[in-house]
């Protein structure tokens, strides 16, 4: 058996384990992976970690954070093989960035409040990366709702924003009116554009309320799924199938599901 415990450092053990798995005497599956396959698992593990945070499950979160860290080390190992960088380069890079981005903590500069900290962080980031637009650097593969949220965050730092959540809500109503007009005109192309505008406007309301719309929608998806599964189970108990009952009956079961899920929160 390969020797993998050359160090007592827990993080270094993980690095060594990945080194062994990627070696000629390691695991065939692990050796076949590249950055394009691992990134899919990386995203999956990040979302599972988010689920654990939202569900307030510390034990699950502990496991999921380990999985996320493993994917980080795996990706780094792949690029080490390409002679691009090592895990130590990654760690030293983030160490230096955190020091550089906090001159009010690790340097002589003094800042009076968190808003000024964010402003300084973004100024330093723009300077470091030589960005020409405040929107440069947004991840291409972000989920669209999250990206809308981050776009709003970026432009709001420069005063391009509503003063109150209720002002942003007025924009939603305006976009809904335009969506209704497109639907009445049976203009699907225009309706698709207006749906995008509605979702973008909702992301801005979420930002004003310090609510991440991606997480909020994930919670609603989970809530809907639980309630719909309840309907399926109730119908199964009665020997009925989901497509064979009336909408009125489904509505009754839906209200039952809502009452049950609401009572479970108490």
Secondary structure as GFF3:
##gff-version 3
##sequence-region A 1 266
A	DSSP	alpha_helix	10	22	.	.	.	ID=ss1
A	DSSP	alpha_helix	28	32	.	.	.	ID=ss2
A	DSSP	alpha_helix	35	54	.	.	.	ID=ss3
A	DSSP	alpha_helix	58	81	.	.	.	ID=ss4
A	DSSP	alpha_helix	87	100	.	.	.	ID=ss5
A	DSSP	alpha_helix	103	106	.	.	.	ID=ss6
A	DSSP	alpha_helix	114	129	.	.	.	ID=ss7
A	DSSP	alpha_helix	144	156	.	.	.	ID=ss8
A	DSSP	alpha_helix	165	184	.	.	.	ID=ss9
A	DSSP	alpha_helix	188	208	.	.	.	ID=ss10
A	DSSP	alpha_helix	213	237	.	.	.	ID=ss11
A	DSSP	three_ten_helix	242	244	.	.	.	ID=ss12
A	DSSP	alpha_helix	247	265	.	.	.	ID=ss13
###
